[in-house]
């Protein structure tokens, strides 16, 4: 019944969750976070993931049930399906020893707070969200100080990590990180131009041209910048964020009503000086073999554009040409060659990237005349920096 897709999440008995996880056996652990341990539980018709909150973070039954009930109303393809919850509190008599005194019984309150979710078969939660955040510490208050500064790395607000301070704005920071991941695919502070550029390439490749796509992405990045403020007071309230998102939807509906959806590929934005035929350099990897990848630069403007390509990472590459001048309305081919490797790189830790900086220059400038000052974003105006990700794939999967 728990795994029945038509069934609503329910209050589950502690005995059931103990049984399916073999009393939370160590060999059943499939994950651990700042606030709990996740166990795999096996039923007759499938498996579930049971999150057991750590004792130091267990909360009163009323706020726990309130948070759990809020999870019941959340249904989305990118949210792990919530199956049920358990809030069990017992008073047990336990022997207590004091130095120099006889043993005596004391009554101890033992709390078990558990959340039960759908089990993701491939073991990856990269595309999913699960339960609520550190504001559970508040228990109805607006601010608190947590003695144990434990949380999910990369999602906790700086005031919580540094001083243990928790407020209703703490989870707003975490929400900002999540929106960043949804829009950009990573937790890094987004560069709005590169984000918009990547969405434009994605829309063109999929032949899907959302009429308000530019506005939606731009507004999301604007929300992120507010949510990730180091000062909690500068972060918006959740109702402010909802209002901003609703305004985007209203704009989208107005555009759809006008039936002005673009039917052709989205052109480069005005600040894109060179259009690239790809934003990912794909190398079908083979041991001890050089692997080339061709990149085409197109200048659709009426200016001469200088470019310079810089690599960051661990592998060795040859780039020809590394810098150059692209005349107006013309193309330039760049060959990037991955040098022969004796073994395949670690795919989980692999983060090689190329950065191409370009700027409009005067006619007559030659390749050897290009200087760093011309392409320095801090000292020169109108410099566009493009991030090119390196993808190492197995032969035949490119």
DRENPA-950664 format. One record per residue: residue in three letters; x, y, z of N, C-alpha, C, O in turn. Coordinates in steps of 0.02 Angstrom, whole numbers, plus 32768, in hexadecimal, padded with zeros to 4 digits. Layout:
<atoms>
ALAXYZXYZXYZXYZ
...
</atoms>
This chain:
<atoms>
UNK802A7FC38000800080008000802B803F8000801980717FE2
UNK8066803C802280918077802680A7808B7FE080AA80C77FD1
UNK80B7805A7FB580D280687F73809C80747F3E80AC80817F04
UNK805D806E7F528027807A7F23802780C47F0F802180F07F3A
UNK802F80D27ECE803681177EB77FF781407EC47FFB817D7EC5
UNK7FBE81207ECC7F8081447ED97F7681537F237F4A81797F36
UNK7F9F81347F4E7F97813C7F967FB6817D7FAE7FEB81927F95
UNK7F96819D7FDE7FB181DA7FFB7FE481C780317FDF81928050
UNK801681F3803D804681E78074802181DF80B67FED81FE80C1
UNK803B81B480E2801881A4811F804681A4815B808381A38154
UNK802881A58196804D81A081D5805E815681DF8031812D81E8
UNK809D814581DD80B380FF81DE80C880EA822480E681128248
UNK80B980AD823880CF8096827A811A808A827B81388073824A
UNK8139809A82B48181809182BC8195804882B181C9803A8293
UNK816B801A82C9817B7FD382C381847FBE827A81AF7F95826B
UNK815B7FDA824E81607FC9820781A27FDF81EA81C37FBA81C6
UNK81B6801D81F981F5803781DE8231801481FC8264800B81DA
UNK822B8000823B82617FD8825982667F948236829D7F7B822A
UNK822D7F778226822D7F358207824B7F3681C182757F0B81B0
UNK82377F678197824E7F67815182987F7A814C82B87F6B811A
UNK82B37F9B817F82FA7FAF817E83257F8281AA83607F9081B6
UNK83077F4A81C3832A7F1D81F183457F43822D837F7F3E8240
UNK83167F6B824B83257F948285835E7FC48277838C7FCC82A0
UNK835B7FE3823D838C8015822883D47FF9822A840280168246
UNK83DA7FBF820A841B7F9D8208844E7FC681E1843D7FE881B0
UNK848D7FC381F584C17FEA81D684C97FD9818C84D680058163
UNK84C17F99817B84C87F858135848E7F9C8109848E7F9180CD
UNK845C7FBB812884237FD68103842C802180F38403803D80CE
UNK8461803F810D846B80868100847B809380B684A580718099
UNK845880C4809A846580D7805484778121804E848481398016
UNK8478814580858489818B8083848B81AA80C8846C819080F7
UNK84AF81E180CE84B38204810E84B8824F810084DF826480D5
UNK849182768123849282BE811C849E82E0815E84AE82C08190
UNK84978323815E84A38349819B8470833C81D1847F8346820C
UNK8434832581BE83FE831D81EF83E682D681F783B982C98220
UNK840082A781D283E8826481D9840C823281AE843782428186
UNK83F881F381B8841481BA819383DB819B816B83A481938184
UNK83EA8188812C83B8816A810183C5812080FA83FD810A80ED
UNK839080F88103839580B081008368809680C8833480B480B8
UNK837C805F80AB8351803E807A8324800C809E833C7FE380C6
UNK82E48011809182B47FE280AD82947FB9807682817FD48043
UNK828F7F78808182737F4B804E822E7F33806182247F198098
UNK81FF7F3B803381BB7F22803B81B17EE9800981DD7EDA7FE1
UNK81797ECA800C816B7E927FDF81667EA97F9681797E857F68
UNK814F7EE57F8C81447EFE7F4881757F357F3481697F587F03
UNK81AC7F3D7F5881DD7F707F4582057F897F8182057F6B7FB6
UNK82287FC17F7682537FDD7FAA824180267FB7822480487F8E
UNK8254803C7FF3824980818007828A809C802682B680758039
UNK828F80DE802A82C880FE804B82AD811E808B828081488089
UNK82CA810B80C482B28124810482E8815281228320813C8130
UNK82D58191812D830481C0814B82F681C5819682BF81D781AB
UNK832881B581BD832281B78206834881F4821F838581F7821B
UNK83238225823B83438261825483708251828E835F822882B9
UNK83AA8272829183D9826782C883B9827F8309839282AE830A
UNK83CB825E834183AD826E838183B782B78394838B82D583B3
UNK83F082D5838283FE831A839583D2834B836F83D083868380
UNK83AF8333833B838683608313833C834E83158314836C82F2
UNK8329831C833F82E2830B834182BB8343836082D28364838F
UNK827F834F834782578388835B821583708376820383368370
UNK81F0839E839581AF838D83B281808372837C818783818341
UNK81518349839381248328836480FA8359833C80F183508300
UNK80E0838E835C80B383BC833980D583DF82FE80BB83DD82C7
UNK8110840083088131841F82CD814983EC829B814B83FA825F
UNK815D83B082B38173837D8283813883688257813F83638219
UNK80FF835A827680C48346824F80AF837D821F8098836F81E8
UNK80B683BD823580A383F5820A80CF83F781CC80B784028195
UNK811083ED81D6813E83EC819D813183B08170813483B58133
UNK81238376818F8116833A816880D78342813D80D6832D8104
UNK80A48360815A8066836B81358072839980FA8053839180C5
UNK809F83CB810380AE83F780CA80CE83D1809180C683E48057
UNK80F4839C80A181128374806C80DE834D804580E8833E800A
UNK80A7833D80668073831580458056833A80088044831B7FD6
UNK8052837C800D803383A37FD8806283AF7F9D804C83C87F69
UNK80A2839D7FA480D383AA7F6F80D7836E7F4180EA83377F56
UNK80C483787F0380C783427ED180E6835E7E9180C9838A7E71
UNK812183457E808145835F7E45817483287E2E818C83007E56
UNK818283267DEC81AC82F27DD081F382F47DEB821782C27DEA
UNK8209832F7E03824D83367E1C824F83377E69828383487E86
UNK821983247E888217831E7ED1820D82D47EE181DD82B67EC9
UNK823882B87F09823282717F1C81EE82677F3C81DA828C7F69
UNK81CA82347F26818682287F3F818682187F8981A881EA7F9F
UNK816082407FAE815C82387FF781278204800780EE820B7FF1
UNK813981D0802D810C8198803980ED8199807F80B581828088
UNK811281B580AF80F681B580F2812781CF8125816081DF8115
UNK811181D38163813B81EE8198812A81CB81DA80F781AA81E0
UNK815681D4820A814C81B6824C816881E4828181A381F8827D
UNK813F81F582B28155821C82EC814481F4832A810A81F3833F
UNK817581D58347816A81A88380819281C183BC81CE81CB83B8
UNK817081CC83F4819081E38431817E81B3846A814381A68476
UNK81B0819A848C81A5816B84C381CD818085008204819B84F9
UNK81B18173853A81D6817D857981EA8138859381C0810E85A0
UNK822B812E859A824580EE85B0826E80F785EF8291812885F9
UNK826980C6861A829180C5865782D480A6864882D8806E862D
UNK830A80C98658834D80B08649837980B88687837280E886AD
UNK83A68087869083D5808A86C8840880C086BD842380C78686
UNK841580E886F18444811F86EC84778119872584648113875F
UNK84B5811B871484EA81148746850A81578754851C817C8726
UNK851181688796853581A487AB8571818F87D4856C815F87FB
UNK85A981B187CC85E5819E87F185D9819D883D85C181CD885A
UNK85EB8165885D85E5815E88A5859F815288BE8594814E88FB
UNK856F814B8891852A814088A6850F81018885852980E88853
UNK84DA80E888A384BB80AB8888849780B98847848580F28838
UNK848D8085881F8467808B87E2841F809F87F1840280898822
UNK840380C987C583BD80DB87CE839C80E2878A83BC80EE8757
UNK835B80DA878B833580E0874D832181298742830C814C876F
UNK8329813F87038311818186EF82E6817886B182F1814B8688
UNK82B581A586AA828A81A2866E82A781CE863782B682098642
UNK82AF81B185FD82CD81D385C3829A81D5858B827981A4857B
UNK82958211856C826982188533828F820684F382C2822684E3
UNK827881D584D0829881BF8492826B81D18457823281BC8453
UNK828781F8842A8262820F83EF827C81ED83B082B881E883A6
UNK824E81D88387825F81BF8344823781E8831281FA81EA8314
UNK825C820982E4823C822F82AF82558214826D82918216825F
UNK822881F98245823B81D88207821181F081CD81D6820181D4
UNK823181F28191820F82048153821A81CB8122825281B1811C
UNK81E681B980FF81EA818180D081DE819A808981AC81BB807B
UNK820E818A805C820B81A28017820F81687FE6822281307FF8
UNK81FD81777FA9820881487F72825381397F6C827C81667F74
UNK826480FC7F5E82A980E87F5582BC80F17F0C829C80D67EDF
UNK82F181197EFF830881257EBB833880ED7EA7836E80E67EC4
UNK832480C57E76834880877E66839180927E5383BC806B7E68
UNK83A080C77E2C83E580D07E15841180F17E4A844C80FC7E3D
UNK83F581017E84841E811B7EBB843181637EB48455817D7EE0
UNK841B81867E7F842F81CB7E7683F481F97E8483BE81F27E68
UNK8400822A7EB283CC825B7EC283DC829F7EA483C182D27EB9
UNK840982A17E72842082E07E5683E6830A7E3983EA83477E39
UNK83B182E97E21837B830D7E00833E83157E2F830883297E18
UNK834783067E6F830F83047E9C8319832F7EDA8352833B7EEF
UNK82E283467EF682E183677F3782BE83387F688295830F7F54
UNK82CF833F7FAA82AE83147FDB828B833E800F8258835E8000
UNK82A4833F804E827C835B8085828F83A3809682B683C38072
UNK827383BC80CE827B840180E282C0840F80FE82E783E1810B
UNK82CF8450810983138464811B831E8474816482F9845C818F
UNK8351849F8172836684AA81B7833784D681DD834184DF8219
UNK830484F381BE82D4851B81E482AC84F182148286850C823C
UNK82B284AE821082918483824182AA849282888287848482B9
UNK82E684B0828D830084C382CF82D484F882F182D484FD832E
UNK82AF851F82CA828C855982E5825285468313824685688345
UNK822F8510830181F884F9832A81C78532833B81B185398374
UNK81B6855A83088186858F831181A485D3831D818186058314
UNK81E485D7833082048618833B821D863382F8821C861082C5
UNK8234867282F8824E869082BB829A868B82B882B7868F8281
UNK82BB868482F18304867E82F48317864A832982F2863F8358
UNK8351862C8320836B85FC835183B685F5834883D186098315
UNK83D685D7837A841D85C783768424857C837E840F856083B0
UNK8442855B834C844A8512834E848F8502836A84C1851E8355
UNK849184D3839A84D184C083B884FA84948389853784968389
UNK84D7846A836284F9843E833384F1845A82EC84BA845A82D1
UNK8528847182D08526848F828D853084598258856584558239
UNK84FE8430824F850283FA821F84CD840481EA8493841081FA
UNK84E183FF81AC84B18407817584CE83ED8135850883D88132
UNK84A683EF810084BC83D780BF84ED840880A184DD84438097
UNK852983F08091855E841B80788549843E8038852F841F800A
UNK855484808037854484A77FFC850084C77FFC84F284F27FD3
UNK84D484B2802B849084CC802D848284F980698452851F8069
UNK84AC84F4809D849F851880DB84B5856180D684E8857180B7
UNK848E858D80F5849D85D480F684DD85E2811D84EC85BE814D
UNK85038615810985438622812A853C863181758568861F819C
UNK85068653818984FE866381D084F2862481FA850286228235
UNK84D685F081DB84CC85B181FE850F858C8205851F85718239
UNK8536858B81CE8576856881CF85A7858A81FF85CA85688225
UNK85A885CC81FE85DA85F1822685C685FC826E85F185F8829B
UNK85858608827B8571861A82BF853785F082D9852085FB8311
UNK851E85C382B184E5859A82C884A385BF82C9847485A682E8
UNK849E85F982A88461862182A8842F86058276844185F8823C
UNK83F285FE828B83BC85E48260838286158261836E862D8296
UNK836786248228832C864E82238302863581E88316860781C4
UNK82C8865481DE829F864081A582C18651816482AC8638812F
UNK82F5867A8166831B868B812A83528658811B8371865B80E6
UNK835E86298149839385F7813E838185C9810483AB85BB80D9
UNK834285B38103832D858780CC832585AD808A8325858E8055
UNK831D85F0808E831A86188050835E8614802D836186107FF0
UNK83948614805483D7860C803783DC85C8801483F485C37FDC
UNK83C58593803683C785508019839D854D7FD983B0852D7FA9
UNK836485707FDA833A85727F9E835F85947F658359857F7F2C
UNK838685C87F7583AE85E97F4183E085B97F2183EB85BC7EE5
UNK83FE858D7F4A842C855B7F2F8407852B7F01842185197ECC
UNK83CC85167F1683A584E77EEE839085067EAB839484E67E77
UNK837985457EAD836685677E6F83A3856D7E41839E85647E04
UNK83DD857C7E5F841B857F7E388428853D7E148438853C7DD9
UNK842085057E38842B84C37E1A83F984B57DE2840A84997DAF
UNK83BA84C97DED838784BD7DBB839484E47D7B838984CB7D44
UNK83AD85217D8383B7854D7D4983FA85417D2783FF85477CEA
UNK842E85317D4F8472852C7D33848F84E67D3384BF84D97D0E
UNK847484B97D5C849084767D6084C8846F7D9384E584397D99
UNK84D984A47DB8850E84A07DEA84FE84D37E2184D184FC7E1B
UNK852584CF7E58851A84FC7E918540853E7E8B8535856B7EB3
UNK856C85447E5A859585807E54856A85BE7E4A853485BB7E2C
UNK858385F87E63856086377E57855D86437E0C859186467DEB
UNK8521864B7DF1851A864D7DA88531868E7D88852886C47DA4
UNK854F86887D4C855C86C17D21852186C57CF1851786997CC7
UNK84FA86FB7CF784BB87007CD384C486F77C88849A86D87C67
UNK84FA87127C6C8504870D7C23850F86C57C0E84F286AE7BDD
UNK853986A17C338546865C7C21850886307C2B84FD86017C05
UNK84E186407C5F84A386197C6A847386237C31845885F37C16
UNK846886627C1D843A86707BE5845386517BA4842D86387B7C
UNK849686547B9B84B386387B5E84A585EC7B5B849285D27B27
UNK84AE85CA7B9384A485817B94845A85707B89844A853F7B67
UNK842D85987BA683E6858A7B9A83D485967B5183AC85717B35
UNK83F185CA7B3383E385D77AED83FA859C7AC283D585877A95
UNK843585817ACF844D85477AAA841F850B7AB5841084E57A87
UNK840985027AF383DD84CA7B03839B84D07ADF8382849F7AC3
UNK837D850B7AE0833D85167ABD8344850A7A73831984EA7A54
UNK837985247A558383851C7A0D838E84D379FA837684BC79C7
UNK83B384AF7A2583C284697A168383843F7A1A837A841079F3
UNK8357844F7A4A831A84287A5382E084407A2782AA84247A28
UNK82EE84767A0082BA849579D5827E84AD79FE824684B079E6
UNK828C84BE7A3E825884D97A6A826B85207A7B829D852D7A9C
UNK824185507A65825185967A6E821E85B87A9B81F085D87A82
UNK822585B27ADD81F485D17B0A81F3861D7B028228863C7B05
UNK81B9863A7AF881B686827AEB81CE86AD7B2581E786E57B1A
UNK81C786947B6381DD86BB7B9C8219869C7BBF822786A97BF9
UNK823D86727B9A8276864E7BB882AB867C7BD482C586717C0B
UNK82BC86B17BAD82EF86E07BC482D987017C05830187067C34
UNK829A87177C09828287387C46828087077C818290871B7CB9
UNK826D86C87C74826986977CAA82AE868A7CC882B6868A7D05
UNK82DF867D7C9E8322866E7CB6834086AB7CDA835E86A57D10
UNK833686E67CBC835187237CDB8333872F7D20835687417D4E
UNK82F187257D2682D087307D6782E886FC7D9A82F1870D7DD5
UNK82F386BE7D85830B868B7DB38351869D7DCD835F86947E09
UNK837C86B67DA283BE86CB7DB883BA87077DE783E0870D7E16
UNK838A87337DD98380876D7E06836A87557E4B8381876F7E7E
UNK833D87247E4D832687087E8C836086E77EB1836786EE7EED
UNK838A86C37E8B83C486A17EA983F286D47ECB840986C87F03
UNK83FF870C7EA9842D873D7EC5841387597F07843B876A7F34
UNK83D1875E7F0E83B487767F4D83B687407F8283C5874E7FBC
UNK83A687037F6F83A486CB7F9F83E986BC7FBC83EE86A87FF6
UNK841D86C57F94846186B37FAA848686EC7FCB84C386E97FD3
UNK846387217FDE84838758800184A0873F8043848087188066
UNK84DC8756805584FA8744809584D3876080D084D787478108
UNK84AD879580C4848587B480F9843D879980F6841A87A580C5
UNK84278775812A83E38757812983AC878B811D837A877C80FD
UNK83B487C88138838087FB81318375880F80E8833F882680D6
UNK83A9880680BF83A388198078838387E3804E837387EF8013
UNK837A87A8806A835A87728044830F877C804482F287948075
UNK82EE876A800D82A587748009828087408034829D870D8046
UNK8242874F80448217871D806481FC86EF802D81FC87007FF2
UNK81E586B5804281CE868480118193869E7FEA818B868F7FAF
UNK816786C7800A812E86E17FE5814387147FB08121871D7F7E
UNK817C87367FBC819687637F8981AD873B7F4C81A1874F7F13
UNK81CE87027F5981E786D87F2381AC86BC7EFB81AD86BA7EBD
UNK817986A57F1E813D86897EFD811E86BF7ED0810986B07E97
UNK811A86FC7EE980FD87337EC18125873F7E82810987477E4C
UNK816887407E888193874B7E4E818A87137E1B818787207DDE
UNK818686D57E32817E869C7E058139869E7DE38132868D7DA8
UNK810686B17E0A80C386B67DED80C086EC7DB7809D86E57D85
UNK80E487237DC380E687587D90810587407D4F80F087547D19
UNK813887147D55815686F77D18812286CE7CF3811D86D37CB6
UNK80FB86A57D1880C8867C7CF8809386A77CD7807B86967CA0
UNK808086DD7CF7804E870A7CD9806887287C988042872F7C67
UNK80A8873B7C9880C687567C5B80C787227C2380B987317BE9
UNK80D786E47C3780D986AD7C06809486A37BE7808E86997BAA
UNK805F86A47C10801B869A7BF7800786D27BC87FE686C57B95
UNK801A87107BD7800A87487BAC802B87407B68800D874E7B34
UNK806A872A7B68808E87207B29806F86E87B01806986ED7AC4
UNK805B86B17B24803C86797B017FF9868E7AE27FE786777AAC
UNK7FD586BA7B067F9486D17AEC7F9E86F87AAB7F7386F87A7F
UNK7FD6871B7AA67FE487427A697FFC87167A307FFE872B79F6
UNK800E86D67A41802586A67A0E806086C079E7806486BA79AA
UNK809086DE7A0C80CC86F879EB810886CB79F8814186E379F7
UNK80FD868A7A048135865E7A138165865B79D881508654799F
UNK81A6866179E781D7865F79B081D8861B798F81D185E879B1
UNK81DF861A794D81DF85DB7928822385CE7909822C859E78E4
UNK825385FA7917829785F278FC82C885F2793682B88609796C
UNK830485D7792A833785D6795F8343861C797C8341864E7958
UNK834F861D79BD835B865D79DF83A0867779CC83D1865379D2
UNK83A386B479B583E386D279A0840E86E179DC83F586E77A14
UNK845086E879D1847D86FB7A098466873C7A29844C87687A08
UNK847087407A6B8460877E7A8E849287B47A7B84C887A57A64
UNK848087F47A8484AB882B7A6D84F288297A898522883F7A69
UNK84F9880F7AC7853B880E7AE6856587D17AD0859F87CC7AE4
UNK854887A47AA8856E876B7A8F859587817A518578878B7A1C
UNK85D687887A5885FE87A07A21860C876A79ED8610877879B1
UNK8614872D7A04862086F479D785ED86BE79E685E086AF7A21
UNK85D186A179B385A4866879BC85CD862879B385F186217982
UNK85C585F979E285EA85BA79E085BA858379CA857F858479DB
UNK85D4855279A685A8851C7991859B84E979C8857184BD79C0
UNK85BF84EF7A0185B484C37A3A85CF84E47A7985FC850F7A75
UNK85B484D07AB285CD84E97AF285EB84B17B1C860184BC7B54
UNK85ED84757B00860D843C7B20863D841C7AEF8629840B7AB7
UNK867B84137B0386AC83F17AD986AC83A77AEB86C083947B21
UNK8695837F7ABC868C83377AC986C683107AAC86D583147A71
UNK86E782E97AD7872082C07AC2871082767ACF870E82607B08
UNK8703824E7A9986F982067AA1873B81E57AB5876881DD7A8C
UNK874181D37AF4878281C07B0F879B817C7AF98775814B7AF6
UNK87DC817A7AE887FF813B7ADB8845813F7AFB886581737AF8
UNK885A81087B19889B81067B3A88D481137B0788D380F97AD0
UNK8904813D7B1C8941814B7AF4893281657AAE895481537A7E
UNK88FF818E7AA888ED81A87A6688DB81F27A6C88B582067A98
UNK88F6821B7A3E88E282617A3C889B82667A1F888A824379F0
UNK887382927A3D882D82977A29881E82E07A178821830C7A43
UNK880D82EF79D887FF833479C387B5834579CB878A831A79CA
UNK87A9838679D3876483A079D4876583E479B3878B841079C7
UNK873B83EE7981873A842C795B8705845B797686CC84467982
UNK8718849A797E86EB84CE799686E785057963871B851F794D
UNK86AB8518794F86A3854D791C8689858E793D8657858D7960
UNK86AD85C47930869A86067949867D862F790F869B863178D9
UNK8644864E791A8624867678E5861A86BD78FE85FC86C87933
UNK863386ED78D88629873478E785F0874D78BC85F88757787F
UNK85B6875978DB857C877178B5857587BD78B9854587D9789F
UNK85A687DD78D985A3882678E185CA884978A985E58828787C
UNK85CD888B78AD85F388B2787C863588CA789A865588F7787D
UNK864988AE78D2868888C078F386BC888978EB86AB884F78DF
UNK86FA889B78F28730886978F8873188527941872E887B796F
UNK87358811794B873287F6798F877187CE799E878387A07979
UNK879287E079D587CD87BA79EC87B787877A1F878887937A46
UNK87D9874D7A2087C9871A7A52880A86FB7A6D883E86FC7A4D
UNK880486E07AA9883C86BE7AC9881E86847AF287EE868E7B17
UNK883B86487AEB8820860D7B0C885085F57B41888C85EC7B35
UNK883585EB7B7E885D85D57BB7883E85957BD4880185907BD8
UNK886785657BE8884F85267C02885C85227C4D889085387C65
UNK882C85067C72883684F67CB9882484AD7CC387EF84977CAC
UNK884E84887CE4884084427CF0887F841A7CF988B484357D07
UNK887983D87CF088B183AC7CFF88D0838B7CC1890A83787CC2
UNK88A983847C8B88C383627C5088E783947C2288DF83D17C29
UNK890E83797BF4893483A37BC6891183A77B8288F883757B68
UNK890E83E57B6788ED83F17B278919841D7AFC894084467B15
UNK891284157ABA892E84457A8A88F3846C7A6C88C1844E7A58
UNK88FB84AE7A6888C784D87A4B88E685017A13891785247A1D
UNK88C884FC79D888E48520799E88AB853E7974888485187958
UNK88A78580796F88D085B1799388B485BF79D9887885BA79E3
UNK88E085D07A0888CA85E17A4B88AC86277A4D888186367A76
UNK88C386537A1F88A886967A1B88A886AC79D288CD869179A9
UNK887E86DD79C3887A86F4797E8848872C7975882A874479A5
UNK88408740793688118775792387DF875778F287F2873878C0
UNK879E87617900876A874A78D2874C878878B0872C87B078D2
UNK87568790786E873A87CA784B86EE87C9784C86CF8796785B
UNK86CF8802783B868688057839866887D27808868487C677D3
UNK862F87B5781B860A878777F08635874E77D78631873B779C
UNK865F87327802868A86FB77ED869086C87824867786D1785B
UNK86B38691781486B986587842870286497850872F865C7829
UNK870E86277887875186107899874C85CC78BA872485C378E8
UNK8773859C78A28773855978BF87AC855178F087E5856278E1
UNK879C8537792C87CE852B796087D084E0796C879C84C07976
UNK880D84C3796C8815847C79788831847179BE8868848979CF
UNK880B844E79E78820843D7A2B882F83F37A2D880583C97A1D
UNK886D83E27A408882839C7A3F889583857A8588C283A17AA4
UNK887383527A9C888483337ADD88C183067AD388C082D97AA9
UNK88F583137AF9893282EB7AF3892882A47B0C88FD82987B36
UNK894F82767AF28948822F7B02894E82247B4D897B823F7B6E
UNK892081FC7B68891F81EC7BB0892981A17BBA890F81787B94
UNK894E81907BEE895A81497BFC892081277C1F891A80EA7C1E
UNK88F4814F7C3F88B981337C5F888081657C5B888B81A17C53
UNK8844814D7C61880981787C5D880481A47C9C8812818C7CD3
UNK87F181E37C9487EA820F7CCF87AF81FA7CFA878081DA7CE3
UNK87B3820D7D39877C81FF7D698741822B7D56874482687D5D
UNK870B820D7D4086D282347D2686B0825C7D5D869582927D50
UNK86B082437D9C868D82667DD286B282A57DE7869382D57DFF
UNK86F582A57DE0871D82DF7DF68734830A7DBB8759833A7DC5
UNK871E82F97D7F8736831B7D438711835C7D3786D4835C7D2E
UNK873583947D37871683D57D2E873E84037D00874084407D0B
UNK875F83E77CCD878584117C9F875684417C7A871F842E7C65
UNK876D847F7C71874784B17C4C877684DD7C2487B184E47C34
UNK875A84FB7BF0877D852F7BCA875685707BD2871985707BD6
UNK877B85A77BD6875C85E97BD9877486107B9C87B086197B91
UNK874486287B75875586517B3A873D86987B46870286A47B4D
UNK876D86C67B49875D870D7B508761872E7B0C879087217AE6
UNK873187587AFD8733877B7ABC871A87C37AC586F387D37AF1
UNK873387EE7A98872288357A9A872888537A558751883C7A2C
UNK86FF88857A47870488A87A07874388D27A06875488F47A37
UNK876788D179CD87A688F679C687A5891E798587798914795A
UNK87D5894A797E87DA8973794187F3894A79068819891A790F
UNK87DE895C78CC87F7893D788F88438948788A885C897E7898
UNK88668914787688AF8919786F88D488F878A8891088EC78A3
UNK88B188E978E088D188C4791788E1887D790088B7885B78E3
UNK891E8868790E8934882478FB893387F77938892E880E7971
UNK893887B5792B893687857962896C879479968960879079D2
UNK89A987A4797E89E087B079AC89D787F179D489FB87FD7A04
UNK89A8881B79BF899C885A79E3896C88517A1E8963887F7A46
UNK894C88177A23891B880C7A58893E88087A9B896D87E17AA4
UNK892888317ACB894588317B0E8910881D7B4288D4881D7B33
UNK8926880C7B7D88F887F97BB388CB88347BC68891882A7BD8
UNK88E588707BC388BE88AA7BD5888188B37BA8884C88C97BBF
UNK888988A17B68885088A77B3A8816887A7B4F87DB888A7B43
UNK882788427B6E87F5880E7B7D87E988067BC787CD87D47BDD
UNK87FF88377BEF87F588347C3887B188527C4887A4888C7C3B
UNK878688297C66874288407C758741887A7CA7871288A17CA7
UNK8775887F7CD0877788B37D02878D88F67CE68776892B7CFB
UNK87BB88F37CB587D789327C9B87BA89467C5887BF89807C45
UNK879D89177C33878389277BF0873789207BEF871A88F67C12
UNK871689497BC786CE89477BC186B989197B8886DD89127B56
UNK867F88FB7B90866288D37B5A868488907B4F867D88727B1A
UNK86A888777B8286C988357B7B869687FF7B8A867388017BBD
UNK869187CE7B5E866487957B67868E87587B7786BE87487B53
UNK867C87357BAC86A086F87BC0867386BC7BBA863E86BA7BD8
UNK8688868C7B928661864F7B85868286157BA886BE860A7BA3
UNK865985EE7BCC867285B17BED866385757BC1862A856A7BAD
UNK8697854E7BB3869085117B8B86A184D57BB886DA84CF7BD0
UNK867184AA7BC2867C846F7BED869984367BC48687842D7B8A
UNK86C684107BE386E483D57BC386BD83977BD986B3838D7C15
UNK86A9836F7BA9868583317BB786AE82F77B9C86BC82F47B60
UNK86C282CA7BC786E5828D7BB386B382547BB0869582437BE3
UNK86AA82387B76867982027B6E869B81C37B5386D281C67B37
UNK8679818C7B5E8693814D7B43868B814C7AF7865E816D7ADD
UNK86B581277AD586B181227A8C866C81097A78865380D77A92
UNK864D812D7A49860C81187A3185D181387A53859881317A3E
UNK85DF815E7A8C85A8817E7AB085A581C87AA5857A81E97AC2
UNK85D281E47A7A85D2822D7A6F859382427A4A858A827D7A3C
</atoms>
